[in-house]
Amino acid sequence: MTSLPINPPPRLLMGPGPINADPRVLRAMSAQLVGQYDPAMTAYMNETMELYRGVFRTTNDATLVVDGTSRAGIEAVFVSLIEPGDVVLVPIFGRFGHLLHEIASRCGADVRVIEREWGTVFTPAEIEAALVEHKPKLLAVVHGDTSTTVAQPFDELGALAEKHGALLYSDTTASLGGNTFETDLWGLDAVTTGLQKCLAGPSGSSPTTLSEKAVAVINARKSIEAGIRVAGDAVNAAPIRSNYFDLSQVLDYWGPKRLNHHTEATTMLYGARECARLLVDEGIENAVERHRLHGTAMVTGLTAMGLELFGDQSVRMNNVVGVKIPEGIDGDKLRATMLGDFGIEIGTSFGPMAGKVWRIGTMGYNARRDAVLTTLAALEVALRRGGVTVTAGSGAGAALDFYA
């Protein structure tokens, strides 16, 4: 059997992610490999660290990329910070809070949760009450949860975590680059993200930043593996339970020591570096404003078509919106129509929202005017063919008026 070359169909990915990668990122990823300790490669690593300090809005020296999808970054932080029996507090307001619970549990944590109805977020008072009650080592909170399309405000959480002796972690996979996030100003100790949403790249690399306080906790558990260990290296009787995600060793790989811990995923590093370079070149504030502009245009068009939005709109993410599926419409069938007839992908949802909500994204490379207008026009046709009464041209027309 002769295999054919990969030739994906043309798609406009307007769901909650992944999105179409910026062509400049794909071009960067086509560059030739070099050795992992080649001066060019170590220079790219250092440049990547500095670029992501700009993206995360931090001065943290420990800013790097973890090889693997965004979940790899979460696992690396959790397994490196959490020792079995540590209390971890997870406020859950969507699917990805449940994921943090799952990963922390597998690390042996004593996980405590508080929950809110999907589509809402926690007040600082609710989180402080839980900090007082549970006294966690780690407070782990998703920033923007694409399952609900809302973002948890963080501006008070760092001070609360410090007041009650907890480290503060956030998963910003769905939000960083498209929504305001201030690692240092808000007092975060650990933050991870992914490339496949607002950063306009492919999944496969997880940028991560760690405060000095978090690094101290991780390094207290350091144990250099046999075979690369030299005299004076740390050996711990109870080491971090994952070798691959052992950030005490990964930090030495990225640092001046250049510990031979693993072989860097060179092509993904090129892509991650280019994602950050483009964002820093645009300016983080400008990127956030671009997502706000096009996200609001999408919302304007959807509401003009008579569609009802899901969730607390006062805390809606800039880059994704939830839309309640109209009565009488088969949500999956309409999505199939959008994909088959127009080559446009929009998202479904999970858990209590499954079959009730579509999620439509305007993020990364697709946070632009033509993508918004094309999606609205196609959705209008699909709705009308499905029997929903929609005024012709109402969605794209309202968005055009908004842009004007």
Helices and strands as residue ranges (DSSP letters): E 12-13, H 23-29, H 39-56, E 62-67, H 70-81, E 87-92, H 95-106, E 110-115, H 124-134, E 138-142, E 144-145, E 150-151, H 157-163, E 167-171, E 190-192, E 205-210, H 212-219, H 247-254, H 266-282, H 284-304, E 309-310, G 313-315, E 320-324, H 331-342, E 344-345, G 351-353, E 357-361, G 364-366, H 369-385, H 394-403
